[in-house]
Amino acid sequence: MERDNAVKARIFAAGEEQTRAADSLSVPPLPTMVVVKRMVREHLLPMKGYLALSLTAMVVVAIMTGLLPFLMQMTSDEIVVAKNLSSLYLLPPLVALVIGLKAAAEYVSGVSQNYISHMIAAELRTRMFGSLMHADLAWLERTHTGRFTSSFLGDITAIQAAAGIGLVGIGQNLLKCIFLIGAMFYMDWLLSLAASIGLPFAFRQMRKQRKRMSRSSTRAFQEQGDLTSYVSQALKGIRVVKAYGREGAETGRVREVIDRTVEFAMQMTRVQTASGPITEALAGLGIAAAIFYGGYRGITGSMTPGEFMGFITAAMLLYQPLKALATLQTTLQTGVAAASRVFAIIDREPKIADAPDAPPLVVSDGAITLDHVSFGYVPETPVLNDLSLHVPAGTKVALVGPSGAGKSTVINLILRFYEPDSGTVSIDGQDLSTVTLKSARDAAALVTQDPFLFDDTVEANICYGTEDASLEDVEAAADAAIAAGFIGELPEGYQTPVGEAGSRLSGGQKQRISFARAMLRDAPILLLDEPTSALDSEAEAKLQQALDRLVTNRTVIMIAHRLSTVKQADIIHVMDKGQIVESGSHAALLKKRGVYARLYKTQFGKQEESAEPKTSAPPKATKPARAGRKTKRPATSI
Ligand code: ATP
């Protein structure tokens, strides 16, 4: 037992840390009324029609429920006691009509409530996905994707339940309570007071449960986020898991998180399940008091059997909505905790956004300039230090240097994935922070070492970002990227699905599709982040021709570790510790015998040190040069 507790304590201590790491977005729940008001304003009021229908149906249900005790009273007094024959013909159809109307109104209210809650979930999911798509990379990278996935699915489902069953159900049951309590007070206010004996305790209890529910559901959602993170991480890294024989260890790790989710889910269940019976017990106290006092009045003759029956019917009918209210308020609290998490994502304003009235970038040549740029992903760790770099239009520039020197960061800033801390990045003399984000990103095509393909067809992947392209254009791009051959051999050609992240294709094939995508985009600037480094020399050689075509007539920045691939760049910049430490052609840099020469020697040995680069013939451009873009230099193979 002691050991069990120690194990449990360890799991939970570890859990605290893991939760903090995976869920940097953890937020305390917002006050219930703040969330309820916001949900009403932003999500319920726009659906006024359905809301009105649902509310009308709710009122009908409540009125019909409130009428039932009176009918019971009349039945008892007029039929049973007074033996009135006309009441015998009148009251049963009236009871049937009231119950029938109640049933029909319940149906209408149920369907409209569900429609409203589904629409709320749909709207929240769309807003959340939109926020994530527009969010800053820096912020997205700080939070585990599992946190987003669990919010997108689990949290919004909890909000849906709270909005549908909770919010509307609370309204319906509250109305029922009001009508029934009204009916009771109308019948006999003194007896009603006796029946309400348990109510103050019930309300106090409900408030306590709301607080406990808020705490447990926030933790349960956090654990759910962790669980999603672990599962997605383990599946993404399944090859590493298997290669290192960590299947059992990963299963154990996930089991620990599952144990914690069960613990917090059980805390919620205990609160939720207890709320109904506690209210029931307190309501039972009220009914007992009413029977005692009503019975006494009946015995002393100050109350007719019909009045007594009618009152007890109302008290019994009140029982159910009261119990439902107690349970529903805990559902509502779960929704409030979930909404606090979802709003933390939806309300996030991206820092990198269009300035008001920002004009679009006008690309004339595609020259890129970084002027005294300093930048760090985290404030205390600078990555680029006062870096200045000019890439003239139509030239091929290579960035080389040791790992971590900041080469990819330069590309990240040109694409405005991040904003420099100081200095400017401009294209054709226009500061990127002053033009629209879309126009700046449209000016460039990015090809990375690990091309990302969507789980869609080959055609859709080539067209990504250029959806209006015709099939002929797609085929021409694939042809230019030397991808047409293997695409033709795929079972369904251009319509073949590539699998998740392109898993049904080889590395070289995926890269050629990404080249075709960039070719089709036909952007004046091409950013190549080690596009061939994931391939072996043979596959790289095959890709070289496609790469040569891709770089033709564009301004190109190419990052490469293998110096053989950058020999023929117009200029090579060697970066180290966020600065350019050497610049020049391959031959000039070798002569300098500096950092580049040392790197080259490490890769190729002494004998090649003096080798002059061969100038290859400019490849045949498969696409005409872009209209309005001057090509200042002949296309060069890099
Ligand atoms: P490599 O050749 O290994 O790809 P690189 O020269 O391209 O390296 P960068 O990727 O620009 O280097 O990274 C420069 C520094 O910035 C590194 O120290 C790296 O750890 C850090 N860094 C890169 N991306 C991020 C990020 N998203 N968040 C925090 N730090 C980062």
Boltz pocket constraint, residues with backbone or C-beta under 6 A from the ligand:
constraints:
  - pocket:
      binder: B
      contacts: [[A, 141], [A, 377], [A, 378], [A, 383], [A, 401], [A, 402], [A, 403], [A, 404], [A, 405], [A, 406], [A, 407], [A, 408], [A, 409], [A, 410]]
      max_distance: 6.0
